Amino acid sequence: MQQQNITGGNMAHGKKWVLTPEILETIKDCAIKGVTEANIARIVGLHPTAFSTKKKEYPEIEEVIKQSQAGGE
C-alpha cells in the first residue's frame, strides 16, 4: 500500500487534524489488510504517538480497528 497523507495539510504548519469519514474508511481498510497501527498513523498524517492520543479522543477509531481486525464490517 502506498503511503499517503489524506489530511490535506502538514501538521507542522498548524493544521488541526480532524477525523473525517474518509479517514475512518482509510483506517478501516488498512486494519483489514493487517497494516500496523504505526503505519496507519503515518498514512493518515499522524505520528504514532499522536495517533494513540487521537484514539482516545475519537473512540470510533479504536472500534473500527477492532472490528476490522476481527473480520467484521
C-alpha positions as protocol buffer text, in pm:
chain_id: "A"
residue {
  index: 1
  type: MET
  ca { x: 0 y: 0 z: 0 }
}
residue {
  index: 2
  type: GLN
  ca { x: 143 y: 335 z: -97 }
}
residue {
  index: 3
  type: GLN
  ca { x: 170 y: 582 z: 189 }
}
residue {
  index: 4
  type: GLN
  ca { x: -41 y: 890 z: 151 }
}
residue {
  index: 5
  type: ASN
  ca { x: -130 y: 1188 z: 364 }
}
residue {
  index: 6
  type: ILE
  ca { x: -503 y: 1245 z: 340 }
}
residue {
  index: 7
  type: THR
  ca { x: -532 y: 1518 z: 600 }
}
residue {
  index: 8
  type: GLY
  ca { x: -497 y: 1795 z: 345 }
}
residue {
  index: 9
  type: GLY
  ca { x: -215 y: 1964 z: 528 }
}
residue {
  index: 10
  type: ASN
  ca { x: 106 y: 1942 z: 719 }
}
residue {
  index: 11
  type: MET
  ca { x: 67 y: 1925 z: 1097 }
}
residue {
  index: 12
  type: ALA
  ca { x: 389 y: 2121 z: 1137 }
}
residue {
  index: 13
  type: HIS
  ca { x: 218 y: 2423 z: 983 }
}
residue {
  index: 14
  type: GLY
  ca { x: -58 y: 2435 z: 1244 }
}
residue {
  index: 15
  type: LYS
  ca { x: -328 y: 2241 z: 1061 }
}
residue {
  index: 16
  type: LYS
  ca { x: -565 y: 2072 z: 1304 }
}
residue {
  index: 17
  type: TRP
  ca { x: -619 y: 1702 z: 1239 }
}
residue {
  index: 18
  type: VAL
  ca { x: -988 y: 1612 z: 1231 }
}
residue {
  index: 19
  type: LEU
  ca { x: -1134 y: 1266 z: 1189 }
}
residue {
  index: 20
  type: THR
  ca { x: -1342 y: 1256 z: 872 }
}
residue {
  index: 21
  type: PRO
  ca { x: -1548 y: 970 z: 727 }
}
residue {
  index: 22
  type: GLU
  ca { x: -1278 y: 932 z: 460 }
}
residue {
  index: 23
  type: ILE
  ca { x: -1000 y: 898 z: 717 }
}
residue {
  index: 24
  type: LEU
  ca { x: -1207 y: 649 z: 917 }
}
residue {
  index: 25
  type: GLU
  ca { x: -1262 y: 445 z: 600 }
}
residue {
  index: 26
  type: THR
  ca { x: -886 y: 451 z: 530 }
}
residue {
  index: 27
  type: ILE
  ca { x: -818 y: 330 z: 885 }
}
residue {
  index: 28
  type: LYS
  ca { x: -1072 y: 51 z: 836 }
}
residue {
  index: 29
  type: ASP
  ca { x: -922 y: -56 z: 501 }
}
residue {
  index: 30
  type: CYS
  ca { x: -571 y: -58 z: 648 }
}
residue {
  index: 31
  type: ALA
  ca { x: -676 y: -259 z: 953 }
}
residue {
  index: 32
  type: ILE
  ca { x: -849 y: -517 z: 731 }
}
residue {
  index: 33
  type: LYS
  ca { x: -524 y: -552 z: 534 }
}
residue {
  index: 34
  type: GLY
  ca { x: -323 y: -600 z: 853 }
}
residue {
  index: 35
  type: VAL
  ca { x: -136 y: -270 z: 840 }
}
residue {
  index: 36
  type: THR
  ca { x: 24 y: -190 z: 1176 }
}
residue {
  index: 37
  type: GLU
  ca { x: -116 y: 96 z: 1380 }
}
residue {
  index: 38
  type: ALA
  ca { x: 214 y: 282 z: 1347 }
}
residue {
  index: 39
  type: ASN
  ca { x: 184 y: 267 z: 969 }
}
residue {
  index: 40
  type: ILE
  ca { x: -187 y: 354 z: 979 }
}
residue {
  index: 41
  type: ALA
  ca { x: -90 y: 662 z: 1179 }
}
residue {
  index: 42
  type: ARG
  ca { x: 159 y: 769 z: 914 }
}
residue {
  index: 43
  type: ILE
  ca { x: -89 y: 703 z: 632 }
}
residue {
  index: 44
  type: VAL
  ca { x: -345 y: 936 z: 792 }
}
residue {
  index: 45
  type: GLY
  ca { x: -81 y: 1202 z: 859 }
}
residue {
  index: 46
  type: LEU
  ca { x: -5 y: 1149 z: 1227 }
}
residue {
  index: 47
  type: HIS
  ca { x: 294 y: 1042 z: 1432 }
}
residue {
  index: 48
  type: PRO
  ca { x: 219 y: 709 z: 1602 }
}
residue {
  index: 49
  type: THR
  ca { x: 215 y: 878 z: 1945 }
}
residue {
  index: 50
  type: ALA
  ca { x: -36 y: 1135 z: 1822 }
}
residue {
  index: 51
  type: PHE
  ca { x: -244 y: 853 z: 1673 }
}
residue {
  index: 52
  type: SER
  ca { x: -266 y: 692 z: 2018 }
}
residue {
  index: 53
  type: THR
  ca { x: -391 y: 1023 z: 2156 }
}
residue {
  index: 54
  type: LYS
  ca { x: -647 y: 1054 z: 1876 }
}
residue {
  index: 55
  type: LYS
  ca { x: -775 y: 702 z: 1950 }
}
residue {
  index: 56
  type: LYS
  ca { x: -865 y: 829 z: 2299 }
}
residue {
  index: 57
  type: GLU
  ca { x: -1022 y: 1145 z: 2158 }
}
residue {
  index: 58
  type: TYR
  ca { x: -1217 y: 953 z: 1890 }
}
residue {
  index: 59
  type: PRO
  ca { x: -1326 y: 613 z: 2031 }
}
residue {
  index: 60
  type: GLU
  ca { x: -1463 y: 518 z: 1688 }
}
residue {
  index: 61
  type: ILE
  ca { x: -1104 y: 479 z: 1566 }
}
residue {
  index: 62
  type: GLU
  ca { x: -1035 y: 200 z: 1815 }
}
residue {
  index: 63
  type: GLU
  ca { x: -1376 y: 48 z: 1742 }
}
residue {
  index: 64
  type: VAL
  ca { x: -1321 y: 33 z: 1365 }
}
residue {
  index: 65
  type: ILE
  ca { x: -973 y: -115 z: 1411 }
}
residue {
  index: 66
  type: LYS
  ca { x: -1102 y: -388 z: 1643 }
}
residue {
  index: 67
  type: GLN
  ca { x: -1396 y: -469 z: 1416 }
}
residue {
  index: 68
  type: SER
  ca { x: -1178 y: -478 z: 1106 }
}
residue {
  index: 69
  type: GLN
  ca { x: -915 y: -700 z: 1264 }
}
residue {
  index: 70
  type: ALA
  ca { x: -1189 y: -937 z: 1382 }
}
residue {
  index: 71
  type: GLY
  ca { x: -1320 y: -963 z: 1027 }
}
residue {
  index: 72
  type: GLY
  ca { x: -1630 y: -753 z: 1086 }
}
residue {
  index: 73
  type: GLU
  ca { x: -1756 y: -477 z: 866 }
}
